[in-house]
């Protein structure tokens, strides 16, 4: 290691460059896009400010409105009559947690292969990830006017390229979308 003035200057320069690259020197880190957030881990998303999570939810909602009935890669696919189509769009101002009676008559069960966490957290408005997932699932079932023949199985699908998908009685929820939906609506 260098101990002279040149060595100290070199170390300082590297620290300055690293600091600037990490957002410490005036460069603000860019918020992730909705597709980046959905394909990533939901845990890091919890540490994003509420405004970022709220904007990600709105971005997903806006995109869903453009994908209604579209075939192929969509954020809310539904398997209908042998093919995937875009589900009815989600309103950007819809609070998927507010309707406590949403889908109240719908029987839900959780797939426990990759379970939703039952720890209550501030980022979920004091609820657990599992409780938020159930509210989101019930709201989507009601919003999409799904009439299941049996219980709706809620499946946690980490890193999926979609927010939620309805496939043969299963509502597959991306935990990153659950985290976005838990961001309190703006007053």
C-alpha positions in Angstrom: 0.0 0.0 0.0 1.2 3.5 -0.8 1.9 5.7 2.2 3.1 8.8 0.4 1.1 11.8 -0.9 0.5 10.1 -4.2 -0.9 7.0 -2.5 -3.2 9.0 -0.3 -4.4 11.0 -3.3 -5.1 7.8 -5.2 -7.0 6.4 -2.3 -9.0 9.6 -1.9 -9.8 9.7 -5.6 -11.0 6.1 -5.6 -13.2 6.8 -2.5 -14.6 9.9 -4.2 -15.4 8.0 -7.4 -17.0 5.1 -5.5 -19.0 7.6 -3.3 -20.3 9.5 -6.3 -21.2 6.2 -8.0 -23.2 5.1 -5.0 -25.3 8.3 -4.9 -23.4 9.9 -2.0 -21.9 12.7 -4.1 -25.0 14.3 -5.5 -25.9 11.6 -8.0 -29.4 10.4 -7.1 -30.0 6.7 -7.7 -32.8 6.1 -10.2 -36.0 4.4 -9.0 -36.5 1.0 -10.6 -39.0 0.5 -13.4 -42.1 -1.7 -12.7 -40.6 -4.6 -14.7 -37.3 -4.4 -12.8 -39.2 -4.3 -9.5 -41.4 -7.3 -10.4 -38.5 -9.4 -11.6 -36.4 -8.7 -8.5 -36.7 -9.6 -4.9 -39.6 -8.0 -3.0 -37.4 -7.6 0.2 -35.4 -4.7 -1.3 -38.6 -3.0 -2.5 -39.8 -2.7 1.1 -36.9 -0.3 1.8 -37.9 2.0 -1.1 -39.7 5.2 0.0 -43.5 5.0 0.0 -43.7 7.4 -2.9 -41.5 5.1 -5.0 -43.7 2.0 -4.2 -46.8 4.0 -4.8 -45.5 5.2 -8.2 -44.5 1.7 -9.1 -48.1 0.5 -8.3 -49.5 3.3 -10.5 -47.1 2.4 -13.4 -48.2 -1.3 -13.2 -51.9 -0.1 -13.2 -51.3 2.2 -16.2 -49.7 -0.6 -18.1 -52.5 -3.0 -17.2 -55.1 -0.7 -18.7 -53.3 -0.8 -22.0 -53.0 -4.6 -21.9 -56.7 -5.5 -21.4 -57.5 -8.5 -23.7 -54.1 -8.5 -25.2 -52.4 -11.8 -25.8 -48.8 -12.6 -25.0 -46.7 -11.1 -22.2 -48.9 -8.9 -20.0 -48.7 -7.8 -16.3 -52.1 -9.5 -15.4 -52.5 -12.6 -17.5 -55.6 -14.8 -17.2 -55.9 -18.2 -18.7 -59.2 -18.1 -20.5 -60.5 -20.7 -23.0 -57.0 -22.2 -23.6 -55.1 -19.0 -24.0 -53.5 -16.2 -21.9 -55.1 -12.8 -22.3 -54.7 -9.5 -20.3 -57.1 -9.3 -17.4 -59.3 -6.2 -16.8 -57.1 -3.3 -16.0 -56.4 -2.1 -12.4 -57.2 1.5 -11.7 -54.1 3.5 -10.7 -56.1 4.9 -7.7 -57.6 1.5 -6.6 -56.7 0.6 -3.0 -56.5 -3.2 -3.1 -56.4 -3.3 0.7 -59.4 -1.0 1.5 -62.4 -3.2 0.7 -62.5 -5.4 3.7 -65.5 -7.3 2.2 -63.8 -7.7 -1.2 -64.4 -11.2 -2.3 -65.8 -12.1 1.1 -67.7 -15.1 -0.3 -64.5 -16.3 -2.0 -62.8 -19.2 -0.2 -59.0 -18.8 -0.3 -56.2 -21.1 0.6 -52.5 -20.6 0.4 -50.0 -22.7 -1.4 -47.2 -23.3 1.1 -44.4 -24.2 -1.2 -43.0 -20.6 -1.0 -45.1 -19.1 1.8 -45.9 -15.5 2.3 -44.4 -14.1 5.5 -46.6 -13.8 8.6 -44.5 -11.2 10.3 -46.3 -7.9 10.7 -44.3 -5.0 9.1 -44.6 -1.3 8.9 -44.1 -1.4 5.1 -47.4 -3.4 4.9 -49.4 -0.9 7.0 -48.9 -3.1 10.1 -50.2 -6.2 8.4 -48.2 -9.3 7.4 -47.3 -10.0 3.8 -49.7 -13.0 4.0 -52.6 -10.7 5.1 -51.9 -8.2 2.4 -51.7 -11.0 -0.2 -55.1 -12.3 0.9 -56.7 -8.8 0.6 -55.1 -8.2 -2.8 -56.2 -11.7 -4.0 -59.8 -11.1 -2.8 -59.9 -7.6 -4.4 -58.6 -8.9 -7.7 -61.0 -11.9 -7.8 -63.9 -9.4 -7.2 -62.5 -6.8 -9.6 -62.0 -9.4 -12.4 -65.4 -10.9 -11.7 -64.0 -14.3 -11.3 -66.5 -17.0 -10.1 -64.3 -19.8 -9.0 -65.6 -23.4 -8.8 -63.7 -24.0 -5.6 -61.2 -22.3 -3.3 -58.9 -19.8 -4.8 -55.3 -21.0 -4.2 -53.0 -18.1 -3.6 -49.5 -18.9 -4.9 -46.4 -16.7 -4.2 -44.3 -16.4 -7.4 -41.1 -14.5 -6.7 -39.5 -12.9 -9.7 -42.3 -13.6 -12.1 -42.5 -11.2 -15.0 -46.1 -10.4 -14.2 -47.9 -8.8 -11.2 -50.7 -11.4 -10.8 -52.0 -14.2 -12.9 -55.2 -16.2 -12.8 -54.6 -19.8 -14.0 -57.0 -22.7 -13.4 -58.2 -21.7 -9.9 -54.9 -20.3 -8.8 -54.1 -16.6 -8.3 -50.4 -16.3 -8.6 -49.2 -13.2 -6.9 -45.8 -11.7 -7.3 -44.6 -10.6 -3.8 -43.1 -7.4 -5.3 -46.6 -6.4 -6.5 -48.0 -7.2 -3.1 -45.4 -4.8 -1.6 -46.4 -2.1 -4.2 -50.1 -2.6 -3.4 -49.4 -2.1 0.3 -48.1 1.4 -0.2 -50.8 3.6 1.3 -52.8 5.6 -1.2 -52.1 9.3 -1.4 -54.5 11.5 0.7 
